[in-house]
Amino acid sequence: MSGTLDQARAVRDEDAFDVVRVDAYLKQHIEGLQGASTVTQFPGGASNLTYLLAYPNRELVLRRPPRGAKAKSAHDMLREAQVMTALKPHYPFVPTILAACEDETVIGQHFYVMERLRGIILRRDLPADLGLDSDSVRALCHSFVDRLVELHQVDTSSADIQHIGKGEGYIARQVSGWSDRWRQAAVEGTDPCEDVVAWLSERQPMHDNATCVIHNDYRFDNVVLDPEQPLRIIGVLDWEMATLGDPLMDLGGSLAYWVQADDDATFQSFRRQPSNAPGMLTRREVIDYYGCRAGRSVDNFDFYEVFGVFRLMVIIQQIYRRFALGQTTQPQFAGFGQAAHYMGERCRRIIARSVL
């Protein structure tokens, strides 16, 4: 199934870095690297950027922030590397960190390098050559949710885990923090969505459901499938927003990206993962399956669903603000202002049918 392996492409001009300096740094910190590296870039990259460094004897993956990034909490490469290192002994799906560079003179920013997990990453559509029928797709979907449940079961009492987040009071901090980020990301013509912000503030639960390790960006395009057994997940990527927090907030954030087969055409156009494929669970089925596997009540999930969409709206708006300010020239970001507006309307539709 080599044709379905995630493929890197030529590096975009605005995302290029000094390959010679990086090579010199890595050979000082990673034993056994030989020869020169060929550098390519993985697709995506609306948030942090990911590159394949192919040496004659080894493949590495480099992660760095985009130029112009200001939201340090979402682009802190050193923190992400520290979180991954702490989690690896407790959650085997985390890739191994090989080097974390604090010297900004190398490429102008902090970055880290990890092992490459060779596997399949699902993007917008299921690759036809996987040959998955609807029953297999459903089994894959169950496996996807199971890995999230297992993450939420990691023991948070150990010292190496406790330092990755503040824990109790997570919901309140998130509502306040993302509301502030939303206001800061606004540009001329942005819908202020103060009604959505007020609803979240008024309807937020008084207490967290639990304090767990949460990923905060758990999607199909952040998991790696075994190329020989594609129903088997061998890795989970993109840990920059991982912390200690409420597990239902993590699930709600994941479902904000879950476009199912009967969603409207506009939401379908945003789809980045094959969550609409025959056999995939609906959002409601994901919620119920998670609740059953995790042993948690998922009643009155509306708050978590609205917050997940709201947080995604803020992320989209932050990216659009970078585009509007000329900090990135990627043409795909030109429509992100309209996308954020749609997410605000989506929040309002969920609120309108909510019983909270």
Secondary structure, 3 states (H helix, E strand, C coil): CHHHCCCCECCCHHHCCCHHHHHHHHHHHCCCCCCCCEEEECCCCCCCEEEEEEECCEEEEEEECCCCCCCHHHHCHHHHHHHHHHHCCCCCCCCCEEEEECCCCCCCCCEEEEECCCCECCCCCCCHHHCCCHHHHHHHHHHHHHHHHHHHCCCCCCHHHHCCCCCCCHHHHHHHHHHHHHHHHCCCCCCCCHHHHHHHHHHCCCCCCCCEEECCCCCHHHEEECCCCCCCEEEECCCCCCEEECHHHHHHHHHCCCCCCCCCHHHHHCCCCCCCCCCCCCHHHHHHHHHHHHCCCCCCCHHHHHHHHHHHHHHHHHHHHHHHCCCCCCHHHHHHHHHHHHHHHHHHHHHHHCCC
